[in-house]
């Protein structure tokens, strides 16, 4: 009989008094701004997953890659500054450039009009717009952490800003009636 994989421990009861731990020593209150930011990033992760659940092909793959990168961002926010060197991966200038290239490649295929958007043209674009809005909220929480000196926002802040840009252009690209980009 093959070895059984260890089961995840879901109920630890260590948070029953309102504290939780970060990736490092010590505990903090669940109302701490860092935990609020992590919650919004987690919600962003779930919102992207909701869109990925109905996406197909390269769109689904693209959303999965965004989710994987978002976990890296979450690990930075969830790690005390004194322990950040322990992280195996961090958001860096390359990660920002990759998101910029991704947005540019989408923009090259679809004409995105300069207009306010009313979400809901179809289910996938609406789900992507929800993910974008949640990502913007998470970004505001992370900005507050950077402003308070709790995290290094040098790469994380631009990356989060680009994440919502990518979600915006993806949403516009999948809308019914999206027009191909005009040749220059």
N, C-alpha and C positions, 0 to 999 in steps of 0.2 A: 504494500500500500504506500503511495507517495506521501511524503511529508506534508502535513496540512500547513497552510500559511497561517501565521499568527493573525488573530482577529483584532481589529481596531478596538481600542477601548473608548467607547463613546461617552459613558457616564463616569466622570472622575470624582465629582462632588467637590473638587478643589475650588471651583468658582461659586459655590453656594453662598458665600458671604459678599459677593460683588467684586472680587478681584480676579485677575487673570495674569498669565505670565507672557512675556515676550520671549524672543529667541535670545536668551541670556539669563543671568541670575536676577532674582528679585521678582516681585509681583507689583502690579499697578491696578488701580480701580478700573472697572469696565466703563466708567464714564470719562476716562482720560481721553484727551484729544487724539492721541495716537490710536486708541482702540476705535474711536469714531471714524478716523480715516481708514483704518483697516476694514471696518464694516462697510464703508462706501466702496472701497476697492473690491471687496468680496461681492457686493451687490453688482458691481460692474462686471465682474467675472461671470456671475450668474446670468446677467442680462445678455452678455455676448453668447453664452451657452444657449439661451433661449432662441436667439437668432440662428445659431449654428444648427440647432435641432431641426430646422426646416430648410436650411441651405443645402446645396449640393455641390459636388465637384470642387473646383478651385476655390469657390467662395467658402465652402465649409472648411477646407484646408487652411485658408487664410485666417479665418476666425479662430481656429484651433491654435495657430501660431501666435495670434494676439493674446489668447488666453495663457499660453505658456509663458510668454514674455511678461504678462501681468503678474504671474506668480513671482517672478524675479523682483518686480517692483514692490510687491507686497512683502517680500522677505526683507527688503531694505527698510520699509516703514516699520516692520515688526521687530527690528533688531536695534537694541540700544547702540548709540554711537560708539561706545567703548568696545563693542563686540562686532562691529560691522566688518572688520578684517576677516572674521570667521566665515563669511559668506563665500560660497564657491563661485558665485556669479553676481554681477551687479549691472545695473543700467549704466551704459557709458555712451560716449559720442557715437560709436558705431551703431548702437541700438537706435539712437535718434535718427541717424542717417538712413537706416533701413526703413524706418517708418516714413520718413520724407520721400524716399524712393518709391515706396509702396503707394503713397497718396498720389505722387506724380504719375505713376504708371496707370492708375485708375483714371485720373483726370485726362490722360492722353487718349482714353478710349470713349469718354462720354462728355458731352457738352453740359456743364453745370452752370445754369443761369444764376446771375446775381439777384437773388430774390429771397424773401422770407419763405420758409418752408412750413407747410401745414402737414404734419405727419399723417400717414394713414392711406397712402395711395394703394398699398398692398401690404400683406402681412409681414413679409420679410423686411421691407424698407421701414415699416413701423417699428418692428422689433429692433432694428439697427438704430433707429432714432431714439428709442428708449435707452439702449446701451450708451449712446452718445451723451444723452442728458445725465445719466447716472455717472458716467466717466467725468463729466464736467463738475459735478458735485464733489466727487472724490478728489479731483484736482484742487478744488477750493480748500478742502480739508488738509491736503498735503501742503499747499501753499502756507496755510496757517502754521503748520509744524515747522516748515523751513523758516518762516518769519520769526518763530519763537526760538530758533536755534536747536530744535530737537532732532532735525535730520539735515543731511546735506542735500540741498535741492539742485545743485549744479546741473546734473544730468536728468534727475528724476522729474523735475518740473517741466522742462521742455518735452521730455518723452511723453508725459501724461497729456500735455497739450496736443502733441502730434497724434496720440491715440484717438482723441475725440475727432480730430481732423479726418483721420482714416475712416472712422465709423461714419462720419458725415458723407464723405465721397462714396463709400460703399453703398450707403442708403440711397443716394441719388442715382447711382449706377444701376441698381436693381429695380428702380421704380418702373412701372409700366409706362411706356412712351418715352423712356430715356433716349435722348438723341445721341447718335455717335458724334464724337468730336469732329469739328470741321478741320479740313486740311489747311495748313498755313501756306 
